[in-house]
Amino acid sequence: MKSAPSLEFIPTSPDLSFEVSLWEQGSEFVAGLDEAGRGALAGPVFAAAVIFPCNPGLESHLVGVRDSKQMTPSQREYWAEQLKIFALAWGIGAASHEEIDAVGILPATRLAMHRALEAARVCPQHLLLDYIQLPESPIPQTALVKGDRRSLSIAAASILAKTARDGLLRQLDKTYPEYGFASHKGYGTLAHRSALERLGPCSIHRYSFAPVRAARRKVKVG
C-alpha cells in the first residue's frame, strides 16, 4: 500500500496518467473508487468501482467525464450510461443509514467501497481512491488528493456512485415528501434543516449526526 497521499498538480480535467503508469508496471486491472453521500444527513452512503480496459486511447472517448460535483444532473446521467459501456467492469455498493449509525461514517464508506468491488466481479490488481484508503484490503492501492479531478477511473466511479444514490433519494422522496429529498438528496441544505426542525427526523435520517440529534431533541422537548 502506498502511504500518505500528497498534494500534486491538479489537471484541468482527469486523465489516464495514473492508470497508464500502473498498466505499464503490469497491473492490468486498475479500479478507481469513489463515494457519494458521505456528508449527507439522511440515506445511505454509496460507492462505485470502475475498471477500464488497458487502452490509453480510451481517454479520447471520455472527454466530458469530470468529478461528478462539477457536472450537471443531465451530464451525470448521460455519462453514467456511457461509462457502463466503456468500462471493462464496474460495481456499485452502499452502506445503509443504520450501518452508518452503528459503525460511523468512515467505516461505513469503506464498507460500501468493498461492496462495490465485490459487485464489479473482476479482482483488481491495484486501487486508485479519492483520498480514502482501505486498510483491510490486501490489494495495493494509491490514495490521491482530489483524485476525482485527476484520475478518469475515480471520476467515473464518482459519477456512478452519485447517480445511483440520487436515484434512490428521488425514490425515497415519494415515501417522505415533506423533507424534499428529491431536491437536496439528504444533504444539510437550509430547506432540509428547516424541515428537520419542524418535523424532526424520519426513519432514514442518520441519528448519529449532530444536526439530526439536535432536531430530534428539539421536537421531543417541543
Residue frames as qw, qx, qy, qz and C-alpha x, y, z in Angstrom:
[[0.000, 0.888, 0.459, 0.000, 0.00, 0.00, 0.00],
 [0.371, 0.438, -0.043, 0.818, 1.33, 3.40, -0.89],
 [0.311, -0.431, -0.567, 0.630, 1.36, 5.63, 2.14],
 [0.031, 0.666, 0.354, -0.656, 0.22, 9.15, 2.77],
 [0.462, 0.707, 0.434, 0.313, -1.41, 10.92, -0.15],
 [0.364, -0.397, 0.028, 0.842, 0.32, 14.09, -1.24],
 [0.345, 0.829, 0.198, -0.394, -0.82, 17.25, -2.98],
 [0.492, -0.064, 0.556, 0.666, 0.32, 17.37, -6.57],
 [0.140, 0.171, -0.332, -0.917, -0.58, 19.26, -9.71],
 [0.471, 0.439, 0.684, -0.344, -4.32, 19.16, -10.37],
 [0.206, 0.097, 0.644, 0.731, -5.03, 18.98, -14.13],
 [0.360, 0.078, -0.067, -0.927, -7.90, 20.84, -15.79],
 [0.860, 0.006, -0.121, -0.496, -9.62, 17.51, -16.38],
 [0.725, -0.358, 0.587, -0.042, -8.93, 13.93, -15.22],
 [0.568, 0.551, -0.545, -0.276, -6.89, 11.64, -17.44],
 [0.988, -0.070, -0.124, -0.052, -5.45, 8.13, -17.51],
 [0.249, 0.739, -0.558, 0.284, -1.93, 9.05, -16.38],
 [0.463, -0.440, 0.679, -0.363, -2.10, 7.03, -13.16],
 [0.910, 0.149, 0.306, -0.238, -3.80, 4.11, -14.87],
 [0.728, 0.626, -0.274, 0.051, -1.29, 4.00, -17.74],
 [0.016, 0.680, -0.669, 0.301, 1.61, 4.04, -15.29],
 [0.639, -0.236, 0.650, -0.335, 0.14, 1.08, -13.42],
 [0.900, 0.387, 0.091, -0.176, -0.69, -0.78, -16.65],
 [0.523, 0.705, -0.460, 0.131, 2.92, -0.38, -17.73],
 [0.186, -0.533, 0.744, -0.358, 4.04, -1.84, -14.41],
 [0.239, 0.041, -0.965, -0.097, 1.96, -4.95, -15.03],
 [0.246, 0.299, 0.704, -0.595, -1.27, -4.15, -13.20],
 [0.001, 0.242, 0.737, 0.631, -3.83, -4.97, -15.88],
 [0.307, -0.679, -0.620, -0.244, -6.90, -4.42, -13.70],
 [0.199, 0.022, -0.332, 0.922, -6.85, -0.98, -12.05],
 [0.188, -0.696, -0.684, -0.110, -10.01, 0.02, -10.18],
 [0.020, 0.311, -0.146, 0.939, -10.95, 3.59, -9.46],
 [0.319, -0.546, -0.762, 0.140, -13.20, 4.06, -6.42],
 [0.034, -0.235, 0.150, -0.960, -15.19, 6.97, -5.07],
 [0.067, -0.442, -0.824, 0.348, -18.15, 7.62, -2.78],
 [0.163, -0.422, -0.274, -0.849, -21.28, 9.74, -2.73],
 [0.586, -0.612, -0.345, -0.404, -23.34, 10.88, 0.23],
 [0.597, -0.053, -0.571, 0.561, -20.69, 10.79, 2.91],
 [0.098, 0.027, -0.320, 0.942, -21.69, 14.22, 4.21],
 [0.421, -0.401, -0.458, -0.672, -25.45, 13.83, 3.92],
 [0.335, -0.254, 0.563, -0.711, -27.75, 13.80, 6.94],
 [0.778, 0.122, 0.415, -0.455, -30.02, 11.06, 5.61],
 [0.862, 0.447, -0.134, -0.196, -29.93, 7.95, 3.48],
 [0.926, -0.144, 0.172, 0.304, -27.12, 5.53, 2.69],
 [0.071, -0.756, 0.482, 0.437, -23.60, 6.26, 1.54],
 [0.897, 0.422, 0.127, -0.038, -22.86, 4.88, -1.92],
 [0.290, -0.627, 0.585, 0.424, -19.59, 3.87, -3.57],
 [0.846, 0.512, 0.033, -0.147, -18.65, 2.73, -7.05],
 [0.531, -0.437, 0.595, 0.416, -15.70, 0.93, -8.61],
 [0.681, 0.698, -0.016, -0.221, -14.73, 1.28, -12.27],
 [0.604, -0.334, 0.587, 0.423, -12.12, -0.77, -14.12],
 [0.529, 0.729, -0.162, -0.403, -11.23, 0.38, -17.63],
 [0.942, 0.216, 0.122, 0.226, -9.54, -1.83, -20.22],
 [0.535, -0.492, 0.272, 0.630, -5.82, -1.27, -20.78],
 [0.468, 0.570, 0.461, 0.494, -6.26, 1.21, -23.59],
 [0.262, -0.391, -0.110, 0.875, -4.73, 4.70, -23.33],
 [0.021, -0.170, -0.512, -0.842, -6.74, 5.68, -26.41],
 [0.213, -0.606, -0.767, 0.011, -9.90, 5.33, -24.34],
 [0.215, -0.461, -0.270, 0.818, -9.22, 8.80, -22.99],
 [0.054, 0.045, -0.389, -0.918, -10.37, 10.38, -26.25],
 [0.338, -0.402, -0.744, -0.413, -13.80, 8.75, -25.83],
 [0.443, -0.584, -0.607, 0.307, -14.23, 10.04, -22.29],
 [0.154, 0.166, -0.030, 0.974, -13.90, 13.76, -22.90],
 [0.460, -0.470, -0.238, -0.714, -16.55, 15.31, -20.70],
 [0.769, -0.404, -0.482, 0.113, -16.06, 12.95, -17.76],
 [0.054, 0.616, -0.352, 0.703, -15.34, 15.00, -14.68],
 [0.043, -0.075, -0.767, 0.635, -15.64, 14.91, -10.93],
 [0.080, -0.566, -0.795, -0.205, -19.39, 14.39, -10.54],
 [0.179, -0.715, -0.393, 0.550, -19.67, 17.56, -8.45],
 [0.085, -0.434, 0.291, 0.848, -18.54, 19.58, -11.48],
 [0.038, -0.148, -0.804, -0.575, -21.28, 18.17, -13.74],
 [0.528, -0.071, 0.020, -0.846, -24.96, 18.89, -14.21],
 [0.669, -0.002, 0.658, -0.346, -27.51, 16.17, -13.39],
 [0.814, 0.520, 0.055, -0.251, -28.17, 15.55, -17.08],
 [0.374, 0.693, -0.616, 0.023, -24.45, 15.25, -17.81],
 [0.318, -0.368, 0.827, -0.283, -24.05, 12.76, -14.98],
 [0.783, 0.203, 0.473, -0.350, -26.97, 10.67, -16.17],
 [0.707, 0.645, -0.231, -0.176, -25.63, 10.60, -19.74],
 [0.266, 0.633, -0.715, 0.131, -22.14, 9.60, -18.72],
 [0.577, -0.263, 0.688, -0.353, -23.33, 7.04, -16.19],
 [0.883, 0.322, 0.272, -0.207, -24.77, 5.02, -19.06],
 [0.589, 0.726, -0.354, 0.024, -21.78, 5.58, -21.34],
 [0.120, -0.644, 0.720, -0.230, -19.28, 4.56, -18.68],
 [0.773, -0.089, 0.574, -0.256, -21.01, 1.23, -18.19],
 [0.842, 0.536, 0.035, -0.054, -20.35, 0.58, -21.87],
 [0.411, 0.769, -0.444, 0.206, -16.71, 1.65, -21.92],
 [0.425, -0.607, 0.610, -0.280, -15.73, 0.02, -18.62],
 [0.407, 0.216, -0.886, -0.047, -14.26, -3.46, -18.51],
 [0.449, -0.426, -0.773, 0.141, -16.07, -3.90, -15.20],
 [0.136, -0.422, 0.183, -0.877, -17.97, -1.74, -12.73],
 [0.443, -0.410, -0.788, 0.126, -19.81, -2.18, -9.47],
 [0.240, -0.572, 0.064, -0.782, -21.90, -0.14, -7.04],
 [0.502, -0.277, -0.757, 0.312, -22.20, -0.71, -3.30],
 [0.275, -0.671, -0.029, -0.688, -23.89, 1.03, -0.41],
 [0.314, -0.137, -0.772, 0.536, -23.98, 1.12, 3.38],
 [0.252, -0.708, -0.586, -0.301, -27.30, 1.95, 4.99],
 [0.170, -0.714, 0.170, -0.658, -28.08, 4.75, 7.42],
 [0.851, -0.503, 0.011, -0.150, -28.36, 2.07, 10.12],
 [0.885, 0.045, -0.092, 0.454, -24.85, 0.86, 9.37],
 [0.273, 0.625, -0.137, 0.718, -23.57, 4.44, 9.38],
 [0.494, -0.699, 0.123, -0.503, -25.10, 4.99, 12.84],
 [0.950, -0.311, -0.025, 0.015, -23.71, 1.67, 14.08],
 [0.851, -0.066, 0.066, 0.517, -20.09, 1.93, 12.96],
 [0.197, -0.700, 0.119, 0.676, -19.50, 5.56, 11.89],
 [0.577, 0.754, 0.025, -0.312, -19.40, 7.22, 8.51],
 [0.151, 0.695, -0.668, -0.219, -15.79, 6.40, 7.56],
 [0.329, -0.140, 0.934, -0.007, -16.05, 2.64, 8.26],
 [0.598, 0.507, 0.547, -0.294, -19.44, 2.61, 6.52],
 [0.426, 0.789, -0.254, -0.363, -17.92, 4.35, 3.49],
 [0.019, -0.494, 0.856, 0.149, -15.19, 1.73, 3.35],
 [0.501, 0.154, 0.829, -0.192, -17.83, -0.99, 3.65],
 [0.597, 0.686, 0.206, -0.361, -19.67, 0.49, 0.65],
 [0.262, 0.734, -0.559, -0.284, -16.40, 0.50, -1.31],
 [0.262, -0.239, 0.935, 0.014, -15.73, -3.16, -0.51],
 [0.574, 0.415, 0.652, -0.269, -19.24, -3.97, -1.69],
 [0.484, 0.775, -0.129, -0.385, -18.67, -2.03, -4.91],
 [0.059, 0.565, -0.798, -0.200, -15.50, -4.04, -5.57],
 [0.418, 0.046, 0.899, -0.124, -17.38, -7.28, -4.96],
 [0.579, 0.613, 0.390, -0.369, -20.13, -6.17, -7.35],
 [0.282, 0.736, -0.442, -0.428, -17.56, -5.46, -10.09],
 [0.958, 0.061, 0.268, -0.084, -16.76, -9.20, -10.24],
 [0.730, 0.527, -0.242, 0.360, -13.23, -8.59, -11.51],
 [0.702, -0.605, -0.093, 0.364, -10.47, -8.74, -8.92],
 [0.290, 0.931, -0.158, 0.156, -8.36, -5.59, -9.36],
 [0.819, 0.048, -0.235, 0.521, -4.59, -5.61, -9.03],
 [0.297, -0.031, -0.230, 0.926, -4.41, -2.01, -7.86],
 [0.067, -0.805, -0.585, 0.066, -6.86, 0.51, -6.41],
 [0.202, 0.253, 0.010, 0.946, -6.98, 4.24, -7.09],
 [0.257, -0.687, -0.661, 0.161, -9.01, 6.08, -4.46],
 [0.026, 0.759, 0.076, 0.647, -10.09, 9.62, -3.78],
 [0.152, -0.653, 0.444, -0.595, -8.13, 10.24, -0.57],
 [0.806, -0.350, 0.312, -0.362, -9.69, 7.38, 1.44],
 [0.250, 0.407, -0.877, -0.056, -7.68, 4.18, 1.86],
 [0.894, -0.193, -0.182, -0.361, -8.93, 0.65, 2.51],
 [0.127, -0.638, 0.727, -0.219, -6.58, -0.66, 5.20],
 [0.737, -0.101, 0.618, -0.255, -8.34, -4.03, 5.40],
 [0.839, 0.527, 0.016, -0.136, -7.83, -4.75, 1.69],
 [0.732, -0.330, 0.415, 0.428, -4.68, -6.65, 0.65],
 [0.615, 0.632, 0.315, 0.352, -4.83, -5.04, -2.80],
 [0.435, -0.136, 0.022, 0.890, -2.10, -2.44, -3.47],
 [0.074, 0.856, 0.504, 0.087, -3.65, 1.00, -3.51],
 [0.336, 0.094, -0.011, 0.937, -2.95, 4.66, -4.06],
 [0.058, -0.808, -0.531, 0.250, -4.97, 7.39, -2.37],
 [0.360, 0.309, 0.227, 0.850, -4.97, 10.66, -4.31],
 [0.012, 0.532, 0.344, -0.773, -5.89, 14.10, -3.01],
 [0.461, 0.559, -0.047, -0.688, -8.60, 15.39, -5.37],
 [0.375, -0.109, 0.877, 0.281, -8.48, 12.00, -7.06],
 [0.462, 0.601, 0.649, -0.069, -11.80, 12.55, -8.83],
 [0.283, 0.919, -0.042, -0.273, -10.22, 15.51, -10.64],
 [0.100, -0.695, 0.663, 0.259, -7.04, 13.63, -11.58],
 [0.198, -0.115, 0.959, 0.168, -7.93, 10.06, -12.46],
 [0.502, 0.016, -0.446, -0.741, -10.56, 9.12, -15.03],
 [0.474, -0.176, -0.863, 0.002, -11.26, 5.87, -13.21],
 [0.149, -0.312, -0.633, 0.692, -12.01, 7.71, -9.98],
 [0.273, 0.180, -0.057, -0.943, -14.04, 10.38, -11.78],
 [0.501, -0.071, -0.697, -0.508, -16.05, 7.64, -13.47],
 [0.379, -0.275, -0.836, 0.286, -16.67, 5.99, -10.10],
 [0.025, 0.243, 0.381, -0.892, -17.83, 9.31, -8.66],
 [0.421, 0.063, -0.339, -0.839, -20.43, 9.59, -11.43],
 [0.541, -0.160, -0.792, -0.232, -21.79, 6.08, -10.94],
 [0.292, -0.274, -0.733, 0.550, -21.97, 6.48, -7.17],
 [0.124, 0.203, 0.178, -0.955, -23.63, 9.88, -7.40],
 [0.484, 0.000, -0.451, -0.750, -26.26, 8.92, -9.97],
 [0.498, -0.207, -0.842, -0.015, -27.12, 5.69, -8.12],
 [0.200, -0.309, -0.632, 0.682, -27.56, 7.49, -4.82],
 [0.231, 0.147, -0.031, -0.961, -29.51, 10.38, -6.35],
 [0.487, -0.112, -0.673, -0.544, -31.88, 7.89, -7.95],
 [0.422, -0.315, -0.814, 0.245, -32.55, 6.23, -4.62],
 [0.073, -0.289, -0.411, 0.862, -33.15, 9.56, -2.86],
 [0.357, 0.019, -0.317, -0.879, -35.67, 10.50, -5.53],
 [0.542, -0.242, -0.770, -0.237, -37.50, 7.27, -4.77],
 [0.360, -0.315, -0.683, 0.552, -37.34, 7.89, -1.03],
 [0.101, 0.031, 0.052, -0.993, -38.82, 11.32, -1.61],
 [0.505, -0.245, -0.558, -0.611, -42.07, 9.60, -2.56],
 [0.597, -0.379, -0.686, 0.170, -42.21, 7.99, 0.87],
 [0.390, -0.584, -0.330, 0.631, -41.12, 11.11, 2.76],
 [0.351, 0.662, 0.354, 0.560, -42.26, 14.01, 0.52],
 [0.267, -0.948, -0.171, -0.034, -42.31, 16.58, 3.32],
 [0.630, -0.581, 0.206, 0.471, -38.49, 16.54, 3.59],
 [0.401, 0.866, -0.170, -0.246, -37.65, 17.35, -0.04],
 [0.692, -0.356, 0.554, 0.296, -35.14, 14.54, -0.56],
 [0.699, 0.527, 0.393, 0.282, -35.56, 14.70, -4.35],
 [0.203, 0.959, -0.035, 0.195, -34.16, 18.21, -4.24],
 [0.160, -0.848, 0.476, -0.170, -31.33, 18.15, -1.69],
 [0.784, 0.232, -0.574, 0.029, -30.61, 14.38, -1.71],
 [0.803, -0.464, -0.337, 0.162, -30.33, 14.32, 2.07],
 [0.509, 0.206, -0.235, 0.802, -27.62, 16.97, 2.40],
 [0.285, -0.576, -0.520, 0.563, -27.87, 19.66, 5.06],
 [0.127, 0.431, 0.306, 0.839, -29.33, 22.46, 2.99],
 [0.187, -0.071, 0.324, -0.925, -31.33, 25.25, 4.58],
 [0.681, -0.092, -0.289, -0.667, -34.57, 23.68, 3.33],
 [0.717, -0.060, -0.693, 0.050, -33.61, 20.28, 4.76],
 [0.273, 0.008, -0.629, 0.728, -32.60, 21.70, 8.13],
 [0.383, -0.106, 0.098, -0.913, -35.84, 23.68, 8.29],
 [0.768, -0.113, -0.461, -0.429, -37.83, 20.51, 7.65],
 [0.585, -0.007, -0.722, 0.369, -35.82, 18.71, 10.33],
 [0.025, 0.052, -0.478, 0.876, -36.54, 21.42, 12.88],
 [0.545, -0.068, -0.063, -0.833, -40.22, 21.45, 12.01],
 [0.865, -0.012, -0.324, -0.383, -40.87, 17.71, 11.69],
 [0.642, -0.501, 0.578, -0.055, -37.99, 16.03, 13.44],
 [0.051, 0.419, -0.834, -0.355, -36.00, 13.24, 11.77],
 [0.877, 0.124, -0.100, -0.452, -37.64, 10.41, 9.84],
 [0.933, -0.220, 0.286, 0.005, -36.61, 6.76, 9.73],
 [0.836, 0.387, 0.039, 0.387, -33.87, 7.23, 7.10],
 [0.010, 0.929, -0.251, 0.272, -32.04, 10.05, 8.89],
 [0.681, 0.203, -0.542, 0.449, -28.60, 9.41, 10.36],
 [0.553, -0.794, -0.206, -0.148, -29.23, 9.74, 14.10],
 [0.767, -0.321, -0.054, 0.553, -25.51, 9.71, 14.86],
 [0.369, 0.412, 0.142, 0.821, -25.08, 13.04, 13.04],
 [0.176, -0.240, -0.451, 0.841, -25.23, 16.10, 15.29],
 [0.286, -0.006, -0.149, -0.947, -27.85, 18.14, 13.36],
 [0.584, -0.237, -0.672, -0.389, -30.21, 15.14, 13.36],
 [0.459, -0.292, -0.709, 0.449, -29.72, 14.53, 17.09],
 [0.032, -0.136, -0.249, 0.958, -30.34, 18.22, 17.79],
 [0.438, -0.106, -0.366, -0.814, -33.55, 18.24, 15.74],
 [0.578, -0.269, -0.766, -0.082, -34.76, 15.09, 17.49],
 [0.323, -0.277, -0.595, 0.682, -34.21, 16.62, 20.93],
 [0.123, 0.054, 0.012, -0.991, -35.91, 19.86, 19.90],
 [0.525, -0.197, -0.546, -0.623, -39.03, 18.10, 18.64],
 [0.549, -0.302, -0.757, 0.185, -39.22, 15.96, 21.78],
 [0.203, -0.226, -0.429, 0.851, -38.87, 18.99, 24.04],
 [0.265, -0.017, -0.203, -0.942, -41.43, 20.92, 21.98]]
